[in-house]
Amino acid sequence: MSNKENITEAFIQLGRFLSQFSSHGIKKDETILHNDLFFDGFKHQIKIAKENNGWFTQDNIMFALEGWSNQLTEDKLHNWLKPYTLEHVKPKTVAIIMAGNIPLVGFHDFLCVLVSGHNVLVKQSSNDKHLLPFIAKYLEYIAPSIKGKIKITEDKLDNFDAVIATGSNNTARYFEYYFKDKPSIIRKNRNSVAILRGNETKAELDLLSEDIFRYYGLGCRNVSKLFVPKDYNFDAFFKAMYKWNDIIHENKYANNYDYNKAVYLMSEFDMLENGFLMIKEDQSYASPIATVFYEYYQSKEALKQKIETDQDLIQCVVANGFSDSEIAFGMTQKPELDDYADGIDTINFLINLK
């Protein structure tokens, strides 16, 4: 077995390990490799991650881990990598600057770097620094050939050949200047939108609530804006959202809701709200926590033109029958391995490093 096959196999075993941690709870599986060494330790890291970041609830961490266990299977990994020629990649060191808005948000980049045959130098966000180092130790234990290929640092990045950096629009300007002499993927702020026609089923709107509220709406794949036809009736929308009403009992979310509601009222903005979610007509894509913006559209053709014009601001388009690239309701936070952020093929970037 080649070194790259060893690495892929390690991620398959990691997927099995993570399958013990899901939205249905935590259940130990005695058949998992090296479980006696790692199971209790990972439970502890989950506990510390929750304590370190109030947005990282048990439910959201479990959702993220379950999502990755579903992707790290033999079939999915091999089918994902099949179109690429990885045999002739000369190992480089690729730095990854990770965001910390949702649990393990930088894991896909980490996976891409290692399976493409490179070494990875990780700078984590202080908001999400407990899960990945433990996962890296598990991978090293499964495949000792990985040892030396992973470095996680809190220091200034040094001795690397390329960089993948994710941040805000402000930090992206800094990244672009600082890494101007390195091959790079620099990611900026993006948001996701849903396109409604007014005839959505209750099931579709129920699924849309997941796209809006999962991770408190903090991810770039969360729907932060709706496009609706003129005279759209929001009654069915609000009814479908109600299943998430308990979210207002989460302190950090409630504080944001109260603050943003006060700002809107003092500014005399028109908005609708139901006690835990506000919707406001606004042309912007990035809405504050506990708020979803909406905008009316006149025709499907005009909206397609707008989406095309604003594509650099949009991560996902949720719809049914709008375009070939749309994402189904309820699926924004369940990306497949080839759902590359910003539409940039990370593996292709990595295998073409000189």
C-alpha positions as CSV (number, residue, x, y, z in Angstrom):
1,M,0.0,0.0,0.0
2,S,1.4,3.4,-1.0
3,N,1.8,6.3,1.5
4,K,-1.2,8.1,-0.1
5,E,-3.3,5.0,0.2
6,N,-2.2,4.7,3.8
7,I,-3.4,8.3,4.4
8,T,-6.8,7.7,2.7
9,E,-7.2,4.5,4.8
10,A,-6.5,6.5,7.9
11,F,-9.3,8.9,7.1
12,I,-11.6,6.0,6.5
13,Q,-10.8,4.7,10.0
14,L,-11.3,8.2,11.3
15,G,-14.7,8.2,9.8
16,R,-15.5,5.0,11.7
17,F,-14.2,6.6,14.9
18,L,-16.3,9.7,14.5
19,S,-19.4,7.6,13.8
20,Q,-19.6,7.0,17.6
21,F,-20.4,10.7,18.0
22,S,-23.7,11.7,16.4
23,S,-26.9,13.7,16.7
24,H,-28.4,10.6,18.3
25,G,-25.8,10.6,21.1
26,I,-22.5,9.1,22.0
27,K,-22.2,5.3,21.8
28,K,-18.9,3.4,22.0
29,D,-18.2,0.7,19.4
30,E,-15.7,-1.8,20.6
31,T,-14.7,-2.7,17.0
32,I,-13.2,0.7,16.3
33,L,-9.4,0.7,16.1
34,H,-7.5,2.1,19.1
35,N,-10.8,3.1,20.8
36,D,-9.5,2.4,24.3
37,L,-6.8,5.0,23.7
38,F,-8.9,7.7,22.1
39,F,-12.7,7.4,22.9
40,D,-12.7,8.9,26.4
41,G,-10.1,11.5,25.4
42,F,-12.2,12.7,22.5
43,K,-15.3,13.0,24.7
44,H,-13.2,15.2,27.0
45,Q,-12.1,17.4,24.0
46,I,-15.8,17.9,23.0
47,K,-16.5,19.0,26.6
48,I,-13.6,21.5,26.5
49,A,-14.7,22.8,23.0
50,K,-18.1,23.5,24.4
51,E,-16.7,25.3,27.5
52,N,-14.3,27.4,25.3
53,N,-17.0,28.6,22.8
54,G,-20.6,29.2,23.8
55,W,-21.7,28.8,20.2
56,F,-20.4,25.2,20.1
57,T,-23.3,23.4,21.7
58,Q,-23.3,19.6,22.1
59,D,-25.9,19.4,19.3
60,N,-23.9,21.5,16.9
61,I,-20.6,19.6,17.6
62,M,-22.4,16.3,17.2
63,F,-24.0,17.5,13.9
64,A,-20.5,18.4,12.6
65,L,-18.9,15.1,13.6
66,E,-21.8,13.1,12.2
67,G,-21.5,15.0,8.9
68,W,-17.8,14.1,8.7
69,S,-18.3,10.5,9.6
70,N,-20.8,10.2,6.8
71,Q,-18.3,11.6,4.3
72,L,-15.2,9.7,5.4
73,T,-16.2,6.4,3.9
74,E,-14.2,4.2,1.5
75,D,-16.7,4.7,-1.3
76,K,-17.0,8.4,-0.9
77,L,-13.3,9.1,-0.5
78,H,-12.3,6.9,-3.5
79,N,-15.1,8.3,-5.7
80,W,-14.1,11.9,-4.8
81,L,-10.4,11.3,-5.6
82,K,-10.8,9.2,-8.7
83,P,-10.8,12.0,-11.2
84,Y,-7.5,13.4,-9.9
85,T,-3.9,12.3,-10.8
86,L,-2.2,12.2,-7.4
87,E,0.7,9.9,-8.1
88,H,3.2,12.6,-9.3
89,V,2.6,15.2,-6.6
90,K,5.8,16.3,-5.0
91,P,5.2,17.0,-1.3
92,K,5.1,20.7,-0.3
93,T,4.1,22.3,3.0
94,V,0.7,24.0,2.8
95,A,-0.3,26.4,5.5
96,I,-4.0,26.6,6.4
97,I,-5.4,29.5,8.4
98,M,-8.7,28.3,9.7
99,A,-11.9,30.2,10.7
100,G,-13.6,29.3,13.9
101,N,-17.3,30.1,13.3
102,I,-18.5,26.5,13.3
103,P,-17.0,23.2,14.6
104,L,-14.2,21.8,12.4
105,V,-14.9,24.4,9.7
106,G,-11.4,24.0,8.3
107,F,-11.3,20.3,8.3
108,H,-12.0,20.0,4.5
109,D,-8.9,21.9,3.7
110,F,-6.9,19.8,6.2
111,L,-8.2,16.6,4.5
112,C,-7.5,18.0,1.0
113,V,-3.9,18.8,1.8
114,L,-3.1,15.4,3.3
115,V,-4.9,13.2,0.7
116,S,-3.2,15.1,-2.1
117,G,0.2,14.1,-0.7
118,H,1.3,17.4,0.9
119,N,2.3,18.3,4.4
120,V,0.0,20.6,6.4
121,L,0.9,23.5,8.7
122,V,-2.3,24.6,10.6
123,K,-3.0,27.8,12.3
124,Q,-6.3,27.3,14.1
125,S,-8.8,29.9,15.3
126,S,-8.8,30.4,19.1
127,N,-12.6,29.7,18.9
128,D,-12.1,26.2,17.5
129,K,-8.8,24.7,18.7
130,H,-9.6,21.6,20.7
131,L,-11.0,19.0,18.2
132,L,-8.5,19.0,15.3
133,P,-5.3,18.3,17.3
134,F,-6.9,15.2,18.9
135,I,-8.1,14.1,15.5
136,A,-4.6,14.6,14.1
137,K,-3.2,12.3,16.9
138,Y,-5.7,9.6,16.0
139,L,-4.7,9.8,12.3
140,E,-1.0,9.5,13.2
141,Y,-1.7,6.5,15.4
142,I,-3.7,4.8,12.6
143,A,-1.0,5.6,9.9
144,P,2.4,6.3,11.4
145,S,3.6,7.5,8.0
146,I,1.5,10.7,8.7
147,K,3.8,11.6,11.6
148,G,5.8,14.6,10.5
149,K,3.2,15.6,7.9
150,I,1.0,17.5,10.3
151,K,2.0,20.5,12.3
152,I,-0.4,22.7,14.3
153,T,1.0,26.0,15.6
154,E,0.0,29.1,17.5
155,D,3.1,30.9,16.4
156,K,3.8,32.9,13.3
157,L,3.6,30.8,10.1
158,D,7.0,29.9,8.7
159,N,8.6,27.6,6.1
160,F,5.6,26.9,3.9
161,D,5.1,26.8,0.1
162,A,1.4,27.7,-0.3
163,V,-1.5,28.9,1.8
164,I,-5.2,28.4,2.1
165,A,-6.6,31.2,4.3
166,T,-10.2,31.9,5.4
167,G,-11.4,35.0,7.1
168,S,-13.4,38.2,6.8
169,N,-13.2,40.7,4.0
170,N,-10.9,42.8,6.2
171,T,-8.5,40.0,7.0
172,A,-8.6,38.8,3.4
173,R,-7.0,42.1,2.3
174,Y,-4.2,41.4,4.8
175,F,-3.8,37.8,3.6
176,E,-3.6,38.9,0.0
177,Y,-0.8,41.3,0.8
178,Y,1.0,39.1,3.2
179,F,0.9,36.0,1.0
180,K,1.3,37.8,-2.4
181,D,4.4,35.8,-3.2
182,K,2.9,32.4,-2.4
183,P,0.3,30.3,-4.4
184,S,-2.9,30.8,-2.4
185,I,-6.6,30.4,-2.0
186,I,-7.9,33.3,0.0
187,R,-11.5,33.1,1.1
188,K,-13.6,36.1,2.0
189,N,-17.1,36.6,3.5
190,R,-19.9,34.8,1.7
191,N,-23.5,34.1,2.5
192,S,-26.1,31.8,1.2
193,V,-29.6,32.6,-0.2
194,A,-32.9,30.7,-0.7
195,I,-35.2,31.4,-3.6
196,L,-38.9,30.9,-2.8
197,R,-41.7,30.8,-5.3
198,G,-44.6,30.9,-2.8
199,N,-45.7,27.4,-3.5
200,E,-43.2,25.5,-1.3
201,T,-44.5,22.5,0.6
202,K,-44.5,22.5,4.4
203,A,-41.7,19.9,4.2
204,E,-39.5,22.1,2.1
205,L,-40.0,25.1,4.5
206,D,-39.3,22.8,7.4
207,L,-36.0,21.8,5.8
208,L,-35.2,25.5,5.0
209,S,-35.4,26.1,8.8
210,E,-32.3,23.8,9.2
211,D,-30.4,25.9,6.6
212,I,-31.2,29.0,8.5
213,F,-30.8,28.0,12.2
214,R,-28.1,25.3,12.2
215,Y,-24.9,26.6,13.9
216,Y,-27.0,29.7,14.8
217,G,-26.6,30.9,11.2
218,L,-22.9,31.5,11.7
219,G,-21.7,29.5,8.7
220,C,-21.2,30.8,5.2
221,R,-23.5,28.0,4.0
222,N,-26.3,29.2,6.3
223,V,-29.2,30.9,4.5
224,S,-29.1,34.6,5.5
225,K,-31.3,36.0,2.8
226,L,-34.5,35.1,1.0
227,F,-35.6,36.1,-2.5
228,V,-39.4,36.1,-2.6
229,P,-41.9,37.0,-5.3
230,K,-43.9,40.2,-4.9
231,D,-46.8,39.9,-2.4
232,Y,-45.2,36.8,-0.8
233,N,-47.1,35.7,2.3
234,F,-44.7,34.9,5.1
235,D,-47.3,33.0,7.2
236,A,-46.3,29.5,6.1
237,F,-42.6,30.5,6.4
238,F,-43.0,31.6,10.0
239,K,-45.0,28.4,10.9
240,A,-42.2,26.3,9.5
241,M,-39.6,28.2,11.5
242,Y,-41.4,27.7,14.8
243,K,-39.8,24.3,15.4
244,W,-36.7,26.2,16.3
245,N,-38.4,28.5,18.9
246,D,-36.3,27.0,21.8
247,I,-33.2,28.6,20.3
248,I,-34.2,31.9,22.1
249,H,-33.3,30.2,25.4
250,E,-29.6,30.0,24.3
251,N,-28.0,33.1,26.0
252,K,-25.7,34.1,23.2
253,Y,-28.4,33.9,20.6
254,A,-31.0,35.7,22.8
255,N,-28.5,38.5,23.5
256,N,-28.0,39.0,19.7
257,Y,-31.8,38.9,19.1
258,D,-32.5,41.5,21.8
259,Y,-29.7,43.8,20.6
260,N,-30.6,43.6,16.9
261,K,-34.3,44.0,17.6
262,A,-33.5,47.2,19.7
263,V,-31.4,48.6,16.8
264,Y,-34.2,48.0,14.3
265,L,-36.8,49.5,16.5
266,M,-34.8,52.6,17.4
267,S,-33.9,53.1,13.7
268,E,-37.7,52.6,12.9
269,F,-36.9,49.9,10.3
270,D,-39.8,47.8,9.2
271,M,-39.4,44.2,10.1
272,L,-41.5,41.1,11.0
273,E,-40.6,38.9,14.0
274,N,-42.0,35.9,15.9
275,G,-40.1,36.1,19.2
276,F,-36.9,34.4,18.0
277,L,-36.4,35.4,14.4
278,M,-36.7,38.7,12.6
279,I,-37.0,39.2,8.9
280,K,-36.2,42.5,7.3
281,E,-36.3,43.8,3.7
282,D,-32.7,44.5,2.8
283,Q,-30.5,44.3,-0.3
284,S,-27.5,43.1,1.7
285,Y,-26.6,39.4,1.8
286,A,-25.0,39.3,5.3
287,S,-27.7,39.5,7.9
288,P,-27.0,39.7,11.7
289,I,-27.6,36.8,14.0
290,A,-31.4,36.1,14.6
291,T,-32.2,38.0,11.4
292,V,-32.9,36.9,7.8
293,F,-33.0,39.5,5.1
294,Y,-35.4,39.3,2.2
295,E,-35.7,40.9,-1.2
296,Y,-38.5,40.8,-3.8
297,Y,-37.8,39.6,-7.4
298,Q,-39.8,40.4,-10.5
299,S,-38.9,37.5,-12.7
300,K,-36.8,34.3,-12.7
301,E,-34.6,35.6,-15.5
302,A,-33.9,38.9,-13.7
303,L,-33.0,37.1,-10.5
304,K,-30.7,34.7,-12.3
305,Q,-28.9,37.8,-13.7
306,K,-28.6,39.2,-10.2
307,I,-27.3,35.9,-8.7
308,E,-24.7,35.8,-11.6
309,T,-23.6,39.4,-11.0
310,D,-23.3,38.8,-7.2
311,Q,-21.8,35.3,-7.4
312,D,-18.6,36.3,-5.5
313,L,-20.8,37.2,-2.5
314,I,-22.8,34.0,-2.5
315,Q,-21.8,30.5,-1.2
316,C,-25.0,28.5,-1.8
317,V,-28.3,29.0,-3.6
318,V,-31.1,27.0,-2.1
319,A,-34.0,26.4,-4.4
320,N,-36.2,23.9,-6.2
321,G,-36.1,24.2,-10.0
322,F,-34.1,27.5,-10.2
323,S,-30.7,26.4,-11.6
324,D,-28.5,23.4,-12.2
325,S,-26.2,24.5,-9.4
326,E,-28.9,24.9,-6.7
327,I,-28.8,23.0,-3.4
328,A,-31.9,21.2,-2.1
329,F,-33.7,22.6,0.9
330,G,-32.1,21.4,4.2
331,M,-28.8,20.4,2.6
332,T,-26.6,23.5,3.0
333,Q,-24.8,22.1,6.1
334,K,-24.4,18.6,4.6
335,P,-21.9,19.3,1.8
336,E,-20.3,16.4,-0.2
337,L,-16.6,16.1,-0.5
338,D,-16.6,17.8,-3.9
339,D,-18.7,20.8,-2.7
340,Y,-15.7,23.1,-2.7
341,A,-15.9,26.4,-0.9
342,D,-16.3,29.4,-3.2
343,G,-16.4,26.9,-6.1
344,I,-12.6,26.6,-6.1
345,D,-11.4,23.1,-6.6
346,T,-9.0,22.7,-3.7
347,I,-7.5,19.4,-4.8
348,N,-6.8,20.7,-8.3
349,F,-5.0,23.7,-6.7
350,L,-2.9,21.4,-4.5
351,I,-1.9,18.9,-7.2
352,N,-0.7,21.7,-9.5
353,L,1.7,23.3,-6.9
354,K,5.1,23.7,-8.4
